[in-house]
Every structure is written in C-alpha cells, then in structure tokens.
Amino acid sequence: MRTVRVGDIALAVRDEGSGPPVVLVHGFPELAYSWRHVQSTLAAAGFRVLAPDMRGYGGSSCPAEPAAYGIEELTGDLVGLLDAHGYRRAVFVGHDWGATVVWQLALLHPDRVAGLGALSVPFTPRARRLPLEIWRERLADRFFYIRHFQDEGVADAELAKDPERTMRLVLGGLTVDALLGPDDGRGYLDRLAEPDRLPPWLFDADLRTYAEAFARTGFTGPLNWYRAIDRNWAATPHLTGARVIAPCLFLAGTDDPALAVMPHAGQERHLDDLRGTVLLPGAGHWIQQERPAEVTEAILGFLRSLDPWWT
C-alpha cells in the first residue's frame, strides 16, 4: 500500500505489476483488500493493477459530510488516480458500489475509460425522479436497506457497535431479506443470517483485516455514499438517456441477493459494446473473493479483447 494525493484527498492504493493500467474499485463495505486474489493474478499476467481504498474507507481520507461523497467526487478520485500516475486511460473493474461508480465514470469521463467490468451491480439508467422519492412510494410498507441507511447516526452506530460481528454477518450471511424485506422493526444487521462458521473463502485473518479497518474508521464514510444518491441525481440531468460507449463486461453469481433487487436483464439496451455476461452458478455477492479464479479468467479474457495499448 502507498498513499496517492488526489486534490485534497489521500487515497491508500495497492499497486502491483507493470503494463497497461487496470483499476479495481471495491464496494460496500469492503476495502482494496477485497481484490487481493484477482489483483495478483492480473499483475502476473502483465498489467499494472491499482486498487484504492476508496474515500471513506481504510487508509484513505474519510470526510465527515455526506456532500463529500457525491458521484462527481467519487469518479473524480479515479480520474485523479490516473493523472497521478500519468495515464490517459485505464480499464476499470468495479464490484457492488464500485460497479456503480465505474458505470458513472464511463458516462461522465468517457475519454478516460478504455473498458469496464462490473461485478454484481448492472447498469441502471437515470431515474425519472429523485430515487428516494420513488422508493418511498413503491416500498412504503417494506424495509429497504438504502432507505435505512439515510438517517445519519442510526446505521452508523448499528454497524460500528461491533465491527467484527458486522463484517462476519455481512460477508457470511447476506440475504435478500437484508436488502428488501418486511418492515417489522428490525434493523439491517438483524436481517442477516448468523453463520455457523466463516465461508470457506474467508479466513480469520481476512475477517480481522476488515474488522480492524472499520474499527478505526467507522462506517459513516461508506454510508455517506448512499446519502448522496438524491444529490447525485440532481447533479446529473445531462445523463438522461446516456449510453455507455466503452466496451464492457458484466459478472455476477447466480445466488447473489443483489440481483433480486437490481436485475441485470435489459441493461444491454443502454450499452453500446457489451462483450459478455458471465453468471457463475452457485456464487453469491462477494464474487471476487468467493470465486477469484473464474472472475479473473473472465476479466483477463475481456482485457485481451481490447487494444492492449489503451494508455
């Protein structure tokens, strides 16, 4: 890990390999560490692989105010990361919230994106109205995790009370009910399945890495990404009807609860060059950790389909 200055933000970056640049963007609540398996293999295959702790996470700056976590700021960090290394373009691969960020990066800064891979979260076109307004109407009698995350201090305290338990539940017991379920008074963590043991792809040392990081930073920064959703909508009217022109790849697990909330069917109508949809049977949400060999194989195939001199 090393620190890279991007404007007034410091980003902690895992930097490995040499060759055409690939940037790996993690989601919620993760770290650059989530890419540990994929990054090493891509680097060994001849790519310069940069994996930042995104703002609000790990060793990177954690501004307090939600306004610091808008999509212009998050995509700007990635553009600044390229500038800091002297790259004109890179391929970006994002998981979960990271996928949302790289989709938006391709719309806001198309000249900086040579290609993109999205894991777990498909492309979603700009809504007709404020997203939270739509969800309040459509899900008035339902629990929806994004709405639960809106009240400052509530989910923050819930998740930070015991970071090790939080990460054990989130990584080992994510269910559809935790994302969208009956409004019965339970919070977010209470909806997660308590695992009897860690999943086979997650070791005690991995859990400690996450727990120690969030014990240090708390969860307010990551939750602020969600609190900027309506602000993002208001700031991007020019993206109405916008299409992704960069070559792209979509990967997900067939058992990923996120797909029940955000189906991928139909996203191709908004993508000019979708080069593949890879669905891994039996895989869940944390796909790059759970099935790293298959994920890396798919990403490498996609990278090799591009002009190798995209810088």
Salt bridges, closest charged atoms under 4 A:
ASP15 OD2 - ARG2 NH2 2.77
ASP15 OD1 - ARG48 NE 2.73
GLU30 OE2 - HIS95 ND1 2.74
ASP77 OD2 - ARG55 NE 2.69
ASP83 OD1 - ARG112 NH2 2.69
ASP96 OD1 - HIS285 NE2 2.82
GLU133 OE2 - ARG129 NH1 2.85
GLU137 OE1 - ARG129 NH2 3.10
ASP156 OD1 - ARG227 NH2 2.60
GLU158 OE1 - HIS148 NE2 2.87
ASP177 OD2 - ARG186 NH2 3.04
ASP177 OD1 - ARG191 NH1 3.57
ASP184 OD2 - ARG186 NE 3.03
ASP184 OD1 - ARG191 NH2 2.99
GLU194 OE1 - ARG165 NH2 3.74
GLU194 OE2 - ARG168 NH2 3.47
ASP206 OD2 - ARG36 NH2 3.40
ASP256 OD1 - HIS285 ND1 2.93
ASP272 OD1 - ARG243 NE 2.66
ASP273 OD2 - ARG275 NH2 2.97
GLU294 OE1 - ARG291 NE 2.57
